[in-house]
Amino acid sequence: MARYFFHVINSEFIPDSTGLDCSTEDDAKDHAVRIAGEMLKDQGLKLWNTGHYDMFVCDEKNRTRLKLSFTAEAFSNTAGAPSKD
């Protein structure tokens, strides 16, 4: 079993000093998605102020194994929004 650490960067670095033992990398992927979902749910409207989150999933040797990124952007009617045509 390997230990994975789920570090988050938004406007600051939030290290995971505990980590989680996972039997496979797929288990680490599943855990990362669950953590990210809870973080996004907890952020609510604050996510629009922060704008961007990265989660780096690292192994015991601090090597990045996985990365999740989330970006929240609000567009005016004329700038950058995809067309609905």
C-alpha positions as CSV (number, residue, x, y, z in Angstrom):
1,M,0.0,0.0,0.0
2,A,1.3,3.4,-0.9
3,R,0.7,6.7,0.9
4,Y,-0.5,9.6,-1.2
5,F,-0.7,13.3,-0.2
6,F,-3.3,15.7,-1.6
7,H,-1.9,19.2,-1.7
8,V,-4.0,22.1,-2.8
9,I,-3.0,25.4,-4.3
10,N,-5.5,28.3,-4.7
11,S,-4.4,31.7,-3.5
12,E,-2.2,29.8,-1.0
13,F,-0.5,26.4,-0.7
14,I,-2.4,24.1,1.6
15,P,-0.3,21.0,2.2
16,D,-1.6,17.6,3.2
17,S,0.8,16.5,6.0
18,T,-1.2,13.3,6.8
19,G,-1.8,11.7,3.5
20,L,-3.8,8.5,2.8
21,D,-2.8,4.9,2.3
22,C,-4.2,3.7,-1.0
23,S,-4.0,0.2,-2.4
24,T,-3.9,1.4,-6.0
25,E,-3.4,4.7,-7.9
26,D,-7.0,4.4,-9.0
27,D,-8.0,4.6,-5.3
28,A,-5.9,7.8,-5.0
29,K,-7.7,9.1,-8.1
30,D,-11.1,8.3,-6.6
31,H,-10.1,10.0,-3.3
32,A,-8.8,13.1,-5.1
33,V,-12.1,13.5,-7.0
34,R,-14.1,13.1,-3.7
35,I,-11.9,15.7,-1.9
36,A,-12.2,18.1,-4.8
37,G,-16.0,17.7,-4.9
38,E,-16.2,18.5,-1.2
39,M,-13.9,21.5,-1.5
40,L,-15.9,22.9,-4.4
41,K,-19.2,22.3,-2.5
42,D,-17.8,24.0,0.6
43,Q,-16.5,27.0,-1.4
44,G,-19.9,27.9,-2.9
45,L,-19.7,31.5,-4.3
46,K,-16.2,32.0,-2.8
47,L,-14.9,29.9,-5.7
48,W,-15.6,32.8,-8.0
49,N,-13.3,35.0,-6.0
50,T,-10.4,32.6,-5.9
51,G,-10.8,31.6,-9.5
52,H,-8.5,28.6,-9.7
53,Y,-7.6,25.5,-7.7
54,D,-4.9,22.9,-8.4
55,M,-4.7,19.7,-6.4
56,F,-1.4,17.8,-6.7
57,V,-1.4,14.2,-5.6
58,C,2.1,13.2,-4.6
59,D,3.6,9.9,-3.5
60,E,5.8,9.4,-0.4
61,K,8.8,10.7,-2.2
62,N,6.9,13.9,-3.0
63,R,6.7,13.1,-6.7
64,T,3.6,14.4,-8.4
65,R,1.5,11.5,-9.6
66,L,-1.8,13.3,-10.4
67,K,-3.1,16.8,-10.9
68,L,-6.7,18.1,-10.8
69,S,-7.4,21.7,-11.8
70,F,-10.6,23.8,-11.5
71,T,-11.2,27.2,-12.8
72,A,-14.2,29.4,-12.3
73,E,-14.7,32.3,-14.7
74,A,-17.6,34.7,-15.2
75,F,-17.9,36.3,-18.6
76,S,-19.8,39.4,-19.6
77,N,-22.1,39.0,-22.6
78,T,-19.4,40.2,-25.0
79,A,-16.0,39.0,-23.6
80,G,-14.9,35.4,-23.9
81,A,-18.2,33.6,-23.4
82,P,-18.8,30.7,-25.8
83,S,-21.6,31.4,-28.3
84,K,-24.9,29.5,-27.8
85,D,-25.7,29.7,-31.5
